[in-house]
Amino acid sequence: MNEPIRLRSVEFRREREAAWRALETIVDQVEKQGLRTLSAEQMTSLPMLYRTALSSLSVARAISLDRNVVEYLESLCARAWSAVYGGKTRLRDALSAFFTHVLPQTVRAHRWHVLLSALFLAVGTVAGLLIVLGDSDRFYSFVDAAYAGGRGPSASTESLRGVLYDDGESAADRLGAFASFLFTHNARIGILAFGLGFLAGIPVFFLLLMNGLLLGAFAALYHQRGLSFEFWGWVLPHGVTELLAVVLCGAGGLALGQALLFPGRHTRLGNLARRGREAAVIVMGAVVMLFFAGLIEGVFRQTVQHDGARYLMALATALLWAAYFGRVGRARR
């Protein structure tokens, strides 16, 4: 059964591959140099080659050809669509397409990078928790004393509790400073994780681990004082969005590292350019998520002191992002 399908796939590709390559060459030129650099002949052939590729994609899906061929054609048609229609798209339509189609589908396409990034962040968090629980003095190995702002092993339980529940004006100042530190730290780690992906992705793992170690150190500090429930209730309402944004930035960095290490049939520079555009989409989405995390942190966290309401908010944001990245944009190619 498999042999006739393979032969049919090879024959199908041999008959049409020249047109696909011609379209890919034009699309590459548009993406690198712009539409105005095309010759009159290329401008004329672009829409015809695009329709030919769409027809090939439709046939390939209908007769269940090799999955690699289908995925190649899907990617090529999506890029060609941007070359043919992108210049006519209004800003409002482009933003709508980005958030309802491009971003969630790109994240799903890089789900293994996302899972690997989340795994390293989780490993760092658990490691930081266990290390500080075993030796509380190791807290300062992961958290700079200047940033801790008095929240360390020597702080009293009441002082730590007061920070979480905004007991008085001085506690509000400490709470704001603590929250500002965590937000700034996570945003910096996220952007660095993406940028350092150009170094084969290796520093990305280190940054994710270090960010997890810091979170785990604070979790251990509050756990030792019997305040774990309260601590996570404070962190998670904005932390679900904030930490997911860090994970997405890490996934973008890992995608860049993979593009450099495993270029496939492309040159390393060409593959980096292609994958870099996809990684940039993920990071732009993460930046928007960090903005929303800041709103939650600045409004909800300052006004809501009830643990149950905080956990409900955390659950709502988790379900929201799961539904968004899991379902949105699936119906549209």
C-alpha positions as CSV (number, residue, x, y, z in Angstrom):
1,M,0.0,0.0,0.0
2,N,2.8,2.4,0.9
3,E,4.8,1.9,-2.3
4,P,2.1,3.3,-4.7
5,I,1.5,6.3,-2.5
6,R,5.2,7.0,-2.4
7,L,5.5,6.7,-6.2
8,R,2.5,8.9,-6.6
9,S,4.0,11.5,-4.3
10,V,7.3,11.5,-6.2
11,E,5.5,11.9,-9.5
12,F,3.3,14.6,-8.3
13,R,6.3,16.6,-7.0
14,R,8.4,16.1,-10.1
15,E,5.7,17.5,-12.3
16,R,5.1,20.7,-10.3
17,E,8.3,21.3,-8.3
18,A,9.8,23.7,-10.9
19,A,6.8,26.1,-10.4
20,W,7.1,25.8,-6.6
21,R,10.8,26.7,-6.7
22,A,10.1,29.6,-9.0
23,L,7.5,30.9,-6.6
24,E,9.8,30.4,-3.6
25,T,12.6,32.4,-5.4
26,I,10.2,35.3,-6.0
27,V,8.8,35.2,-2.4
28,D,12.4,35.1,-1.0
29,Q,13.2,38.2,-3.0
30,V,10.1,40.1,-1.8
31,E,10.8,39.2,1.8
32,K,14.5,40.3,1.6
33,Q,14.3,43.3,-0.8
34,G,10.7,44.3,-1.2
35,L,8.1,44.1,-3.9
36,R,9.5,46.9,-5.9
37,T,12.7,45.0,-6.7
38,L,10.7,42.5,-8.9
39,S,11.0,42.7,-12.6
40,A,7.9,43.1,-14.8
41,E,8.1,39.4,-15.7
42,Q,8.3,38.4,-12.0
43,M,5.3,40.6,-11.1
44,T,3.3,39.0,-13.8
45,S,4.2,35.5,-12.9
46,L,3.7,35.9,-9.1
47,P,-0.1,35.6,-9.0
48,M,-0.1,32.8,-11.5
49,L,2.5,30.8,-9.6
50,Y,0.6,31.5,-6.3
51,R,-2.6,30.1,-7.8
52,T,-0.7,27.1,-9.1
53,A,0.8,26.4,-5.6
54,L,-2.7,26.7,-4.1
55,S,-4.0,24.2,-6.6
56,S,-1.2,21.8,-5.8
57,L,-1.9,22.2,-2.1
58,S,-5.5,21.4,-2.6
59,V,-4.7,18.3,-4.6
60,A,-2.0,17.2,-2.2
61,R,-4.5,17.3,0.7
62,A,-7.2,15.6,-1.3
63,I,-5.1,12.6,-2.2
64,S,-3.3,12.4,1.1
65,L,0.2,12.8,-0.2
66,D,3.4,12.8,1.8
67,R,3.0,15.0,4.8
68,N,6.3,16.8,4.2
69,V,5.0,18.0,0.8
70,V,1.8,19.2,2.3
71,E,3.6,21.2,5.0
72,Y,6.0,22.7,2.5
73,L,3.1,23.8,0.3
74,E,1.2,25.3,3.3
75,S,4.3,27.3,4.3
76,L,5.0,28.4,0.7
77,C,1.3,29.5,0.1
78,A,1.2,31.4,3.4
79,R,4.4,33.3,2.5
80,A,3.2,33.9,-1.1
81,W,-0.2,35.2,0.2
82,S,1.8,37.9,2.2
83,A,3.7,38.8,-1.0
84,V,0.6,39.0,-3.1
85,Y,-1.8,40.7,-0.7
86,G,0.3,42.0,2.1
87,G,0.8,45.5,0.6
88,K,-3.0,46.0,0.4
89,T,-3.8,45.0,4.0
90,R,-4.9,47.8,6.3
91,L,-3.3,48.1,9.7
92,R,-6.5,47.1,11.5
93,D,-6.8,44.0,9.3
94,A,-3.1,43.2,9.8
95,L,-3.4,43.4,13.6
96,S,-6.6,41.3,13.5
97,A,-4.9,38.6,11.3
98,F,-1.9,38.6,13.6
99,F,-3.8,38.0,16.8
100,T,-6.5,35.7,15.4
101,H,-4.4,33.7,13.1
102,V,-0.6,34.3,12.9
103,L,0.3,34.3,16.5
104,P,-1.6,31.3,17.8
105,Q,-0.8,29.1,14.8
106,T,2.9,30.0,15.0
107,V,3.0,29.1,18.7
108,R,1.3,25.8,18.0
109,A,3.8,25.1,15.2
110,H,6.6,25.6,17.8
111,R,4.9,23.7,20.6
112,W,7.9,21.5,21.2
113,H,10.1,24.5,21.7
114,V,7.5,25.9,24.1
115,L,7.3,22.7,26.0
116,L,11.1,22.4,26.3
117,S,11.3,26.0,27.4
118,A,8.6,25.5,30.1
119,L,10.4,22.3,31.2
120,F,13.7,24.1,31.9
121,L,11.8,26.9,33.8
122,A,10.0,24.3,35.9
123,V,13.2,22.4,36.6
124,G,14.9,25.6,37.8
125,T,12.0,26.5,40.0
126,V,11.9,23.0,41.7
127,A,15.7,23.1,42.0
128,G,15.7,26.5,43.6
129,L,12.9,25.4,46.0
130,L,14.7,22.3,47.1
131,I,18.1,23.9,47.5
132,V,16.9,26.8,49.6
133,L,14.7,24.5,51.7
134,G,17.9,22.4,52.4
135,D,20.0,25.5,53.3
136,S,18.2,28.8,53.7
137,D,21.5,30.7,53.3
138,R,21.6,29.6,49.7
139,F,18.8,32.1,49.1
140,Y,21.3,34.8,48.4
141,S,23.0,32.6,45.8
142,F,20.0,33.2,43.5
143,V,18.6,36.5,44.7
144,D,20.7,39.7,45.0
145,A,20.4,41.2,48.5
146,A,19.8,44.6,47.0
147,Y,16.8,43.3,45.0
148,A,15.5,41.2,47.9
149,G,14.7,44.4,49.8
150,G,14.7,42.8,53.2
151,R,12.8,39.7,52.1
152,G,15.3,37.0,53.1
153,P,15.9,34.3,55.7
154,S,16.4,37.0,58.4
155,A,13.0,38.7,57.7
156,S,10.2,38.1,60.2
157,T,7.1,36.1,59.2
158,E,4.9,39.0,59.8
159,S,7.0,41.2,57.6
160,L,6.8,38.7,54.8
161,R,3.1,38.3,55.2
162,G,2.6,42.1,55.3
163,V,4.3,42.4,51.9
164,L,1.7,39.9,50.4
165,Y,-1.3,41.7,51.9
166,D,-0.3,45.3,51.7
167,D,-0.5,46.0,55.4
168,G,0.1,49.7,55.6
169,E,1.8,52.3,53.4
170,S,5.4,51.0,53.9
171,A,4.3,47.5,53.0
172,A,2.6,48.9,49.9
173,D,5.9,50.5,48.9
174,R,7.8,47.2,49.5
175,L,5.1,45.3,47.6
176,G,5.4,47.6,44.6
177,A,9.2,47.4,44.6
178,F,9.1,43.6,44.8
179,A,6.5,43.4,42.0
180,S,8.4,45.8,39.9
181,F,11.6,43.8,40.3
182,L,9.9,40.5,39.3
183,F,8.3,42.1,36.3
184,T,11.5,43.8,35.1
185,H,13.5,40.7,35.8
186,N,11.1,38.4,33.8
187,A,10.9,40.9,30.9
188,R,14.7,41.2,30.7
189,I,15.1,37.4,30.9
190,G,12.5,36.9,28.2
191,I,14.1,39.3,25.7
192,L,17.6,38.0,26.5
193,A,16.4,34.4,26.0
194,F,15.2,35.3,22.5
195,G,18.3,37.4,21.6
196,L,20.8,34.8,22.8
197,G,19.1,32.2,20.6
198,F,21.6,33.3,18.0
199,L,24.3,31.6,20.0
200,A,23.0,28.2,19.1
201,G,20.3,28.4,21.9
202,I,22.7,27.2,24.7
203,P,22.4,30.4,26.8
204,V,18.6,30.1,26.6
205,F,18.6,27.0,28.8
206,F,20.8,28.8,31.3
207,L,18.6,31.9,31.5
208,L,15.4,29.8,31.9
209,L,17.1,27.8,34.7
210,M,18.3,30.9,36.5
211,N,14.8,32.5,36.3
212,G,13.3,29.4,37.7
213,L,15.9,29.2,40.5
214,L,15.0,32.8,41.6
215,L,11.3,32.0,41.7
216,G,12.0,28.7,43.6
217,A,14.1,30.6,46.1
218,F,11.3,33.0,47.0
219,A,8.8,30.1,47.1
220,A,11.1,28.2,49.5
221,L,11.4,31.4,51.7
222,Y,7.7,31.7,52.1
223,H,7.2,27.9,52.4
224,Q,9.5,27.9,55.5
225,R,7.2,30.5,57.1
226,G,4.0,28.5,56.3
227,L,3.0,31.1,53.7
228,S,3.1,29.0,50.5
229,F,-0.6,29.2,49.8
230,E,-0.5,33.0,50.3
231,F,2.7,33.4,48.2
232,W,1.4,31.5,45.2
233,G,-1.9,33.3,45.5
234,W,0.0,36.6,45.2
235,V,2.3,35.4,42.3
236,L,0.0,33.5,40.0
237,P,-2.7,36.1,39.0
238,H,-0.1,38.0,37.0
239,G,2.5,35.2,37.1
240,V,0.6,32.9,34.8
241,T,0.7,35.5,32.0
242,E,4.2,36.8,32.9
243,L,5.9,33.4,33.1
244,L,4.1,32.1,30.0
245,A,5.6,35.2,28.1
246,V,9.0,34.2,29.4
247,V,8.5,30.7,28.2
248,L,7.4,31.9,24.7
249,C,10.5,34.1,24.5
250,G,12.6,31.1,25.4
251,A,10.9,29.1,22.7
252,G,11.7,31.8,20.2
253,G,15.4,31.6,21.2
254,L,15.4,27.8,21.0
255,A,13.9,28.0,17.5
256,L,16.7,30.3,16.4
257,G,19.2,27.9,17.9
258,Q,17.7,25.0,16.0
259,A,17.8,27.0,12.8
260,L,21.6,27.5,13.2
261,L,22.4,24.0,14.3
262,F,20.1,22.1,11.8
263,P,19.7,24.2,8.7
264,G,18.3,21.4,6.6
265,R,18.3,22.0,2.8
266,H,18.7,25.8,3.4
267,T,21.9,27.7,4.1
268,R,22.3,28.6,7.8
269,L,21.8,32.3,7.1
270,G,18.7,31.6,4.9
271,N,17.2,29.2,7.5
272,L,17.9,31.7,10.3
273,A,16.1,34.4,8.3
274,R,13.1,32.1,7.8
275,R,12.9,30.8,11.4
276,G,13.8,34.3,12.7
277,R,10.6,35.7,11.3
278,E,8.6,33.0,13.0
279,A,10.4,33.5,16.3
280,A,9.9,37.2,16.1
281,V,6.1,36.6,15.8
282,I,6.2,34.6,19.1
283,V,8.3,37.2,20.9
284,M,6.0,40.1,19.7
285,G,3.1,38.1,21.2
286,A,5.1,37.7,24.4
287,V,5.7,41.4,24.7
288,V,1.9,42.0,24.5
289,M,1.4,39.4,27.2
290,L,3.9,41.2,29.4
291,F,1.9,44.4,29.0
292,F,-1.2,42.6,30.1
293,A,0.7,41.0,33.0
294,G,1.7,44.5,34.1
295,L,-1.9,45.7,34.0
296,I,-3.0,42.7,36.2
297,E,-0.1,43.4,38.5
298,G,-0.8,47.1,38.8
299,V,-4.6,47.0,39.2
300,F,-5.8,43.6,40.4
301,R,-3.0,42.8,42.7
302,Q,-3.1,46.2,44.4
303,T,-6.9,46.1,45.1
304,V,-7.7,42.4,45.7
305,Q,-6.5,40.9,49.0
306,H,-8.6,37.7,49.2
307,D,-6.7,34.5,48.4
308,G,-9.7,32.8,46.8
309,A,-10.2,35.7,44.4
310,R,-6.5,35.7,43.5
311,Y,-6.6,31.9,42.7
312,L,-9.7,32.4,40.6
313,M,-8.0,35.1,38.7
314,A,-5.0,32.8,38.1
315,L,-7.3,30.0,36.9
316,A,-9.1,32.3,34.6
317,T,-5.9,33.6,32.9
318,A,-4.6,30.0,32.6
319,L,-7.8,28.9,30.9
320,L,-7.8,32.0,28.7
321,W,-4.3,31.4,27.4
322,A,-4.9,27.7,27.0
323,A,-8.0,28.3,24.9
324,Y,-6.4,31.1,22.9
325,F,-3.2,29.2,21.9
326,G,-5.0,25.9,21.7
327,R,-8.1,26.8,19.6
328,V,-7.9,30.3,18.0
329,G,-7.1,30.3,14.3
330,R,-7.5,26.6,13.7
331,A,-10.4,27.1,11.2
332,R,-8.4,29.3,9.0
333,R,-5.4,28.4,6.8
